[in-house]
Amino acid sequence: MATVITQADDQSSITVPSGTVVELHLAENPTTGFQWSFDEIADGLDVVEDRFHMAGTPLVPGAAGVHEWRMRARGAGNYTLRMKYSQPWESETAPDRRFSVDIVVT
């Protein structure tokens, strides 16, 4: 069983039972150079899958899509996840967007 977290869950707290796979889905358009990256990921929260899916049919080069991460907690506890949407080579520029969520595993 998986719990899906989206942009609508920004700055919230999500409670899931131990053993649950947590999926994070965020809209992204890497052809613009902007991409999501981890600003902070709590120790004990393991990323087991990282993939990008282009949106739309037919698939069009340069189209936006959804970046998905599948994560699993090593045990019960509170886990903080913070993301930033930026162009990685622009280290002096503030991120275009931020995302954060607290994951409570019971």
N, C-alpha and C positions, 0 to 999 in steps of 0.2 A: 504494500500500500504506500502511496506517495502523497505528500502534502505539497501543493503548488503555491508558490509565493510569486506575486507580480508587483508591478509598479504601484498598484492600488494599496499594497501593504507597507509602503514606505513609512518609516518612523513608527512602526507598530511593534507589538510583541506577539509572537505566535507560539502556542503551546502544542506540542506533539508527543505522543507516547514513544517510549524507547523502542528502537528498531525501525522507526519510520524513516523512509527516504524522503528528503526534502528537495523539491525542485524549485529553482529560481529561474523565472522567465522574464527577461527584460528586452524591450525593443531596441534594436541596434542597426546602424547602417555603416558597416566598416569601410565601404567604398569612399566615404567622406573623410576617412582617417580617424573618425571618432569610434571609440570602442570602450566597453565596460572592462574595468579591471578591479581587483580586490585592493581596497585601501586598508582593510583590516579583516582578518578571518580568525576567529578564536581557535586557539589550540584545542584539539579534540574534535573539530569539525572537518571531516575529510571530503575533498572533492573527488568523486569517483567517476564523473563524466563531465565533459566540457564540449559543447557543440553549438553550431550556428545553423539556423534554418532560414533560407530565403523565403519570403512571403509571396503570395500571388500565383496565379496560373494564367498564362504560362509564365515560367520563371524568366525574368528579364535581368540581364547583367546590370549591376549597380542598384538593384532593388534592395529595399530595407528588409529586415527580417527579425527573427527573435533569437537571442543568445540564451542558451539553456545550460544550467549547471545542475548536476545531481549530487547531493551531499548526504553524508551519513555521520551522525554523532557517534563517538566511541562509547558514550555512556550518558547517564542522566546529568543534567546541569544546565547552566545558562550560557548561551553562545551568542556573541555579537558578530554581525556580518555588516561590513561597510564597503560600498562600491563607489567608484567614480567613473564618469563618462567623459573621456578626454582624448586628445590626440597625444599619444605617448611621447612624442619628440618635443612637445610644448611644455617642458617642465616648469617654466616660469609663469605660465598662464593658469589661472584657476580652472578647475574642471567645469564643463558646461552644465553638468548635472551631478547630483549625488543621490545615493540610495542607502538606507540603513534599516536593519531589522534585528530584533532580539529574538532568538529561538530558544524556547524553554523546553527541554526534554525531560519528561517525567518518568 
